[in-house]
Amino acid sequence: MFKTLFRKDPALEAGRALYAAAVEQARTPALYDRLGAPDTVEGRFEMVALHVWLVMRRLKGDEGAKKVSQCLFDAMFQNMDDSLRELGVGDLQVGKKIRKLAENFYGRIGAYEAAMKDDAPEGALAEALSRNICEKQMAETAPQFADYVRRADAHLQNQPAARIVGGIVVFPPVE
């Protein structure tokens, strides 16, 4: 009886592990040095959001992965909530800021998904990345950034869903 009370939720553990992997990849120096992502709080959020989206995109359509994908999303926004509180944002403002971050995240997902479609115009992904990540500052490196995102997407698509649902994901090198 007590074993069921203290048993860990595998989906929750997997979501947290996937989030940790996405954050680790988002901290790769080459994203900032070579590809032009701004090394700011906003730029770091964009990199985390991008990598979380890539994992969620891989899990999309797999019925067994829905809960893990939701746990990944929850882990991301719980971390954002915790970070805002650590920065001294008041309790009344945290909810508003998290809501705004979630809206931004869903906006990015819509733009990136549309740009990744087979019938999307050439350069659509580079344009979406440049617009969302750092506006015009990244215009020169946006095509290389788009190549990285496409490589990362293909790399994730080639990984078994069962492995990712288990909390193990491997991103390709940025270079």
C-alpha positions as CSV (number, residue, x, y, z in Angstrom):
1,M,0.0,0.0,0.0
2,F,2.7,2.5,0.9
3,K,4.8,1.7,-2.2
4,T,2.1,3.2,-4.4
5,L,2.0,6.4,-2.3
6,F,5.7,7.0,-2.8
7,R,6.2,5.8,-6.3
8,K,7.7,8.3,-8.7
9,D,5.7,9.3,-11.8
10,P,7.8,8.2,-14.8
11,A,6.3,10.9,-17.0
12,L,7.1,13.6,-14.5
13,E,10.7,12.3,-14.2
14,A,11.1,12.1,-18.0
15,G,9.7,15.6,-18.5
16,R,12.2,17.0,-16.0
17,A,15.1,15.1,-17.6
18,L,14.1,16.3,-21.1
19,Y,13.8,19.9,-19.8
20,A,17.3,19.6,-18.2
21,A,18.7,18.3,-21.6
22,A,17.0,21.2,-23.5
23,V,18.5,23.7,-21.0
24,E,21.9,22.2,-21.4
25,Q,21.7,22.4,-25.1
26,A,20.4,26.0,-24.9
27,R,23.5,27.0,-23.0
28,T,25.8,25.8,-25.7
29,P,28.2,28.7,-26.3
30,A,28.2,28.3,-30.1
31,L,24.5,29.3,-30.2
32,Y,25.6,32.7,-28.9
33,D,29.1,33.0,-30.4
34,R,28.5,31.7,-33.8
35,L,24.8,31.8,-34.5
36,G,24.1,35.2,-33.0
37,A,21.6,34.5,-30.2
38,P,21.8,37.3,-27.7
39,D,23.4,36.3,-24.4
40,T,20.8,38.0,-22.3
41,V,17.9,36.8,-20.1
42,E,15.6,37.1,-23.1
43,G,18.0,35.4,-25.4
44,R,18.4,32.5,-23.0
45,F,14.6,32.1,-22.7
46,E,14.4,32.0,-26.5
47,M,17.1,29.3,-26.7
48,V,15.3,27.2,-24.0
49,A,12.0,27.7,-25.6
50,L,13.4,26.7,-29.0
51,H,14.9,23.4,-27.7
52,V,11.8,22.5,-25.6
53,W,9.7,23.1,-28.7
54,L,12.0,20.8,-30.8
55,V,11.5,18.0,-28.2
56,M,7.8,18.6,-28.0
57,R,7.6,18.6,-31.8
58,R,9.3,15.1,-31.8
59,L,6.8,13.8,-29.3
60,K,3.8,15.3,-31.1
61,G,1.4,12.7,-32.5
62,D,2.6,9.9,-30.2
63,E,-0.3,9.1,-27.8
64,G,2.0,7.6,-25.2
65,A,4.1,10.8,-25.2
66,K,1.3,13.3,-24.4
67,K,1.8,13.1,-20.7
68,V,5.6,13.4,-21.0
69,S,5.2,16.4,-23.3
70,Q,2.9,18.1,-20.9
71,C,5.4,17.4,-18.0
72,L,8.2,18.9,-20.1
73,F,6.1,22.0,-20.7
74,D,5.2,22.1,-16.9
75,A,8.9,21.7,-15.9
76,M,9.8,24.6,-18.2
77,F,7.2,27.0,-16.8
78,Q,7.8,25.9,-13.2
79,N,11.5,26.8,-13.7
80,M,10.5,30.1,-15.1
81,D,8.2,30.7,-12.1
82,D,10.9,29.8,-9.7
83,S,13.5,32.0,-11.5
84,L,11.2,35.0,-11.4
85,R,10.6,34.6,-7.7
86,E,14.3,34.3,-7.1
87,L,14.8,37.5,-9.0
88,G,12.5,39.2,-6.6
89,V,9.3,39.5,-8.7
90,G,6.3,39.8,-6.4
91,D,3.7,37.1,-6.1
92,L,1.1,39.2,-7.8
93,Q,3.3,39.8,-10.8
94,V,4.6,36.3,-11.3
95,G,1.4,35.0,-12.7
96,K,1.1,37.8,-15.2
97,K,4.7,37.4,-16.3
98,I,4.3,33.6,-16.7
99,R,1.2,34.1,-18.7
100,K,3.1,36.5,-21.0
101,L,5.9,34.0,-21.4
102,A,3.5,31.2,-22.2
103,E,1.8,33.4,-24.8
104,N,5.3,34.2,-26.3
105,F,6.1,30.5,-26.3
106,Y,2.9,29.5,-28.1
107,G,3.5,32.3,-30.6
108,R,7.0,31.0,-31.3
109,I,5.6,27.5,-31.8
110,G,3.1,28.7,-34.3
111,A,5.7,30.7,-36.3
112,Y,8.3,27.8,-36.2
113,E,5.7,25.1,-37.1
114,A,4.5,27.2,-40.1
115,A,8.1,27.8,-41.2
116,M,8.9,24.1,-41.0
117,K,6.1,23.0,-43.3
118,D,7.1,21.5,-46.6
119,D,5.2,24.2,-48.5
120,A,6.7,27.1,-46.5
121,P,8.6,29.7,-48.5
122,E,12.4,29.4,-48.6
123,G,13.9,31.4,-45.8
124,A,10.7,31.4,-43.7
125,L,12.4,29.6,-40.8
126,A,15.4,32.0,-40.8
127,E,13.0,34.9,-40.9
128,A,11.0,33.6,-38.0
129,L,14.1,32.9,-35.9
130,S,15.6,36.3,-36.7
131,R,12.3,38.0,-35.8
132,N,11.7,36.1,-32.6
133,I,15.2,35.7,-31.2
134,C,16.8,39.1,-31.7
135,E,15.1,41.0,-34.4
136,K,17.6,42.4,-37.0
137,Q,20.8,41.7,-35.0
138,M,20.8,38.1,-36.1
139,A,19.9,38.7,-39.8
140,E,23.4,37.7,-41.0
141,T,23.5,34.4,-39.1
142,A,19.8,33.5,-39.4
143,P,20.2,31.1,-42.3
144,Q,22.9,29.1,-40.4
145,F,20.6,29.2,-37.3
146,A,17.8,27.8,-39.5
147,D,20.1,25.0,-40.7
148,Y,20.9,24.1,-37.1
149,V,17.2,24.0,-36.2
150,R,16.5,21.7,-39.2
151,R,19.4,19.5,-38.4
152,A,18.3,19.3,-34.7
153,D,14.7,18.5,-35.8
154,A,15.9,15.7,-38.1
155,H,18.3,14.4,-35.4
156,L,15.4,14.2,-32.9
157,Q,13.0,12.6,-35.5
158,N,15.6,9.8,-35.9
159,Q,15.6,9.0,-32.2
160,P,13.2,6.4,-30.9
161,A,10.1,7.9,-29.3
162,A,10.3,5.3,-26.5
163,R,13.8,6.5,-25.6
164,I,12.7,10.2,-25.5
165,V,9.5,9.3,-23.5
166,G,12.0,7.6,-21.1
167,G,13.7,11.0,-20.6
168,I,16.7,10.6,-22.9
169,V,17.3,12.9,-25.7
170,V,20.5,13.8,-27.6
171,F,20.8,17.1,-29.6
172,P,23.3,17.4,-32.4
173,P,26.4,19.6,-32.1
174,V,25.7,23.2,-32.9
175,E,28.7,23.6,-35.3
